[in-house]
Amino acid sequence: IDSVSAHLLLPQEVAQKPLSINTPVYLAKATLQATSIEHFNQRIALRAGMTFAAEIAIRERNLMQWLFEPLYELHGGVL
């Protein structure tokens, strides 16, 4: 990921082709490391207009941190 917009974009601010956007989104720009992917041992060339879905991890937590985070925040960050 090269950059992520600082502000949400509303659906009417986003080009709706080839997707239809119904909720606010962030614009992310990325540089591809290859011009193809391998799927079930078959090489597939990437072409202009192809879409994809991605999840971007903004931080990592262990299970205990994830479970106790609401309690931690409730007490102002002090347990």
N, C-alpha and C positions, 0 to 999 in steps of 0.2 A: 504494500500500500504506500503510495507516494504522498497522498494528502487526503484529508477529510474536511469537508466544509465546516466552518465554525457554527453555522446556523442551520436549522431545519429548513428544507424547501417544501412548500405546499404543493399539492398535486397539480394545481394550475400553473406552477412555475417550472414544472418538469416536462420535457418532451415526452409525449405519451406513446411513441413508437420505438421499438416493437412491443413495449409493455404498457399496461394500464396501471397507473399508480393511484391508489385510493386513500393513502395515509401519508402524512409528512415523512420525508426521508432526508438523510444526509447524502451529499454527493461525495463519492469516494473515487479517487483516481489511482490506478495501479499500473505497474509495468509488468508485462508478461515475461516470464523466463524462457518460454518456448513457444513455438508456433503450432504445436500440436499436443494432444494428450493421449494417454493410453487407457483404454477402457476394455476390460475383459480380453487382454492380449491383442487388441486391435488398435492401431494408431489412427487417430481422428484429427484431421487438420482443422485448426481454428480459422473461422472466416468472419469477415465484417458482418455485424448484425446479430451474431450469436449472443444469447443471454446466459447468465449464470446467477446462482444464488450463493451468498457467502455469509458466514458468521465471523465477526471480528472480535477476538478476545481483547478486552481492554485491561484486564488484570486477571491474575490467577489467584485462587484461594484454595486452601485445603478444606476438607469437609467440616472440621470444627469451626473454622472461621466463617464459613457459609452459614452454618446453623446458628451461631451466636451473634452474627452481625446485627440483626434487628434489636436484640437486647443491648448490645454495645452502643448502637446509635441512640437508643432510647435514654440511656444514661449519659448522653453527651460525650461519648467516646471514652468513658472511664468505667471500668468494672471493679 
